[in-house]
Each structure stands twice: as structure tokens, then as C-alpha cells.
Amino acid sequence: MRNFGPQNETQQHMKEFKRTLVTAALPYANGGVHIGHLAGVYVPADIYVRYLRLKNRPVLFVCGSDEHGVPITIRARKEGITPQQVVDRYHGIIKQSFSDFGISFDIYSRTTSDTHRQTASEFFKTLYEKGAFIEKESEQLYDEEAKTFLADRYITGECPHCHNPKAYGDQCEKCGRDLSPTELINPKSAISGSAPVMKKTKHWYLPLDKHQEWLAKWILEDHKEWRPNVYGQCKSWLDMDLKPRAVTRDLDWGIPVPVEGAEGKVLYVWFDAPIGYISNTRELLPDTWQTWWKSDDTRLVHFIGKDNIVFHCIVFPAMLKAEGSYILPDNVPSNEFLNLEDDKISTSRNWAVWLDEYLRDLPGKQDVLRYVLTANAPETKDNNFTWRDFQARNNNELVAVYGNFVNRALVLTHKYYNGIVPACGQLSESDQSVVEEFKGVKNEVERLLEAFRFRDAQKEAMNLARIGNKYLADSEPWKLIKTDPERVKTILHISLQLVANLAIAFEPFLPFSSQKLRNMLGMNTVEWDRLGSTDLLTEGAQLQPAELLFEKIEDSVVEAQVQKLLDTKKANEEANYKPAEVKPEVAFEDFEKLDIRTGIVTACEKVKKADKLLCFTIDDGTGTPRTIVSGIAQHYKPEDLVGTTVCFVANFAPRKLKGIESQGMILSAVNFDGQLTVITPQRPVKPGSQVG
């Protein structure tokens, strides 16, 4: 058994806590859920919670939709509907996607609920009355026509760096630079189109600088067990010194600031959203919610993506500390980002695998995706999802290893013993060795799960199936059935116990297939502490008919998914295509110097040792064949151009390419996707006709 060393400091914490409160980052209700969300936050969180439940530890799993903020108001304005209608739509889509993939929240609520409005308002008031905020007056851009202050995303203009004319006030999506609205050239309001003016406004700020000292000790000294990416990002922010952060903004969509003189202001979404963890718990457990948030014997664990590290490790803890009665997070196991086919997942470019679309195309394969995303989990660095890897892991691991062992053990039992669990005889030395080996897997899987190393834990769980396959292959019961049937009973008894262990080991990772397997085995309950046992199935128990847990995924299925992405990329390129800038003016007399003519391609072949070059023989009407070498071999097959009338520059000075004298240049156009298209006349013309 592999030994990963004494890394799991989290096990020291477990002795101190009676219960665990697990939160998963609130998804923004401005779109659906894609595989990056699942891999980064929700599958790892669900694995951990399912494991704790199997251990019979008190655990609460809380999440909900984040429904305030400027992007939602922008979408509503574009669609001509209200922000509430936007969030109602996406809250339903998101909630259904999580349910479809077995993300087992105890509650999935939302930040537009009455409970949340009340909780967020009370939280702000408490901090306000304690003097935890500072008030600052500043100048911000204001739309005099719409009579409203403008959020950064409501301001557009020319990027000062790349001169993209449609940059936003917070970022240029063309060059990726972070911006401030005042940097934009010729800024305009996205609401009215008018030029905004600077106007004074007052806001409340959380002075993070006053929390710097205790945050540095709490994170850098007391939580060295946090993942390196989390610890490192926190240290970077602390090293730069923290600054006050606005907790209110001028907007009409959000939780109204509950103090006098704050009309037209709402709680900033970054302040409002994490309070959603508290309000959702309160909604679920109105009488006992404080036990989960204010008792020192509760362990709080936040599952998030790396873009939320600062908010959950620095900002939200500062808010909780300032309030004074809440516990702080004990661990924040944040993942990095998952890329898709070697490109960053982007909702704006539709470069994503959406969960609802996945299930339409691959119905019933939730566990396959859960398995692949866990196997490729970006736990310490960005990782990549490809459809070919998805297919390979399904076919070579789930089907060929896990599914194969389960199917062989059950099919043989039905074939030889009518599906009844046979009695176990005297164990041989090899039997004992196998039993001890799979007993040891439990401790390793458990240790890795406690350390939030889900990728390695799943890999160890799969080792149970590998052990089983090797055991059956080595013992060959299909040969022994004629010569030693009693020995076969023992072999299949042990194999079936190992199959039952797989149903427990994979329950956190693959809940749908684990349930299916338990149904075949007649296992009504599962407990983690029984993992490694050899008496999970009793002698004489009747098994249900064997069914395939997983099925092979064919090339055509994967090719269709790859093509869908290629079509998306092409559509994006078409939508974003802009012609190259016009070159500097030239005199008409200079253009007249060019002699552009038509000619018929009579022969065409590839140039040896030159991947890009084709050699053309052209009938230019003079009676003497003309040779032209052109770099378009990656865009055309030679035979496709024979007989085609092309346009070419006839009066270029000859030059040699790969030893061939080229007597001109064939004209072509470059498409948005880089493809070249040879320019041809629309109507038949004689060779040698002039173009001009």
C-alpha cells in the first residue's frame, strides 16, 4: 500500500469538534452550471459530506444562489425583464443541475429570500452600531440623464492599452487588463449612452487594515495545514497590506442599506453573499441555527474556487470577527481552475460543457462525469478536461476495471449458484493476503479524504477493484468449478465481499452507481466503519440479476462533443471577426503599376520538402505556360485547383522558392479563421484577362 507520509494535520482538528458545517460557494444566478463549477467546488464538497455522513458524524451541507449585483441588472436590461425574473430562471436551472448530479445539499436556498434579507440587514446593523465601519465620501461617475451612479460595468469606453472601443469600466475583455472607469477614453453610460460626470457620494467601508495583525497570525501561524495555493494567496495579500473595502454601493438591486441617509444604496454583493451561508442555515434550522454558527465545537469548512480565496479567508472572517459571536472557518479547501480542451472555460464565449446539455447528450452518465472530474481535480494547479480523456477513463477504468470485476463476480455467482452467496471455506494463504490487502485500503482512503485529497482517495478506492480483478484472474474459478467446486465457493464468497466493499468505498464519489450496486447486492444500509469487513454479505443471501454498472463510450459520442466545441469556437471567431486595419494610402499611379490577370490552372502539385508550398502551371493566354509557387498547401489539395480560373500578379520579378522559379503571385483572401480562399472571377473569362 502506498504511503503518502504524515500530512493530514486536519485529523488533529477532528477530535475537537462535535459537528461539521460545510458550505459550498454560492453560484451566481446569471447562468447555468458547467463542469468547471462541479470540478472546482461542488463534487469535492459533496464527496466530503457524503463521507462524513457515512461516518455518522453530524454534518450540515449549505449552499444557495447568489442573486444580487450588477451583472444581473445588465442581463435584465438587455432582455427587457426584471432582475427578479433573471434570478428566478437561473436559480431553478442551477438547483436542478445540482440535484441531477447528486450534490446532496441539506438546503439550497437563495439571497433574495426574506430570511436572507433579514439576516443580512441585521448583520450590517450590528457592525454599524459597533462602529466597525468607516464612512468615506468619494467622487464617482454619475449618469445625469438616467439620474443614477454608474457601477463599473455600466461604463464603457476605449481601452487606454489596446484601444478596444468596447472596454468596460472594470476590465477590457480584449486585452484582459483590469481598469478603473476613469482610465477609459471617452467613457459613456451603458444605460443612456451619455457621457457621465463625476459626483460625490458617501459609502461605508470595512477597514481590513485594522484586522491585518490578527488575520496574519490566524492564517500564517495557526493554519499552516491549509492547501499551499490557499495559504500562498492569503500571504500575498497580507504582505501587500490590507486596505478598507466598500460594503455599500449605489444601486437599486440588492439588500437596502438599513440606516438613515442611505437611500438608493444597497449592500455590496461581496458583503451580502457570504452572509447567505448563515441565512440559509437559519432558514433550514430556525431554532438551532446558532449552534452551527456560534458554538466552538462546530467545525466550519468552506469549499470554493481560487477566485474566492480572499473573500473566504480574509474578508468574510474579518466580518465574522467584527460581529463578535461567530466561529471562523477551520479550513478552506480551494481548488484551482479546470480548463476545457486546453482553453480556459468561458461562459461569455460559451466555451464550456453545461450540465443540462451533458445529460441530454449522455443520459444516465452523471457518475462518469463525477469520476473524471475527480480524477482530474485541479487541487493544487489548473488542470484540463478533454473528451478523449473522458472516454479513456470511462472505458479503461470504470468499465474495464470496476465494472468488469463487479460483473464477473456476480455473473459467476448466478451461473454456478443461482445468485446465492456461497459459503466460505478454509482460506488459503493467497485468500488471506487479498483480504488483508483490501482491509488496508480503508485507512488509506479515509486518511486522504480527511486531508481533502479527493483525487488520490478515489484512486485508492479504485485499487479495491484492481485487487478483485487480479484475485479472480489468479484463482481462475471458471477452471476450478469442474475439479474443486468447494474452492470456487470460497473464491466467489471473498469476491462478493470485495464487491460489497466497493459499494461503500465509492458511495462518496459515485453515488448513483453505488446505489445501483447495493440494489443488486441487497445491501439496505452502508456505514463507512464497515469498509474492509468480510461479512457484509451473509451466506445464503439472494442476489439480484447482474447489470452493467458502466457501458463503453464509443468514438462517435466523443467526436460529436468535440465537434460541438469546434462549432462554438468557429461561431465565436465569426462573431468577433474584425477586418485588418486598412494600410496607408497609396497613389493611384502606384496601383496602376500592378498587372493583375486571370489564368487557368492546368497542373498543380506539392513542392517536395515544403509543407506549405504548391507549384502551379498556369495558362495565362500567351501560349507559354507560367509557373507560380504559392504557400497555400495547408488550405487546398493540388487536385482541387486544377481547372480553376485564378487571379495572379503577372509583373512581379521572378524569384526562386525551393529551387523553382516563381513567375508571379496568386491572389487569395484570408478568412476570420485563418483559412485562405483563392480569388476567382464570378463569370467565365479568357486566360490573360486583366483585372482592374
Summary of the structure (lengths in Angstrom):
residues: 692
radius of gyration: 32.8
end to end distance: 78.4
largest distance: 102.0
contacts: 2210
relative contact order: 0.09
helix: 43%
strand: 19%
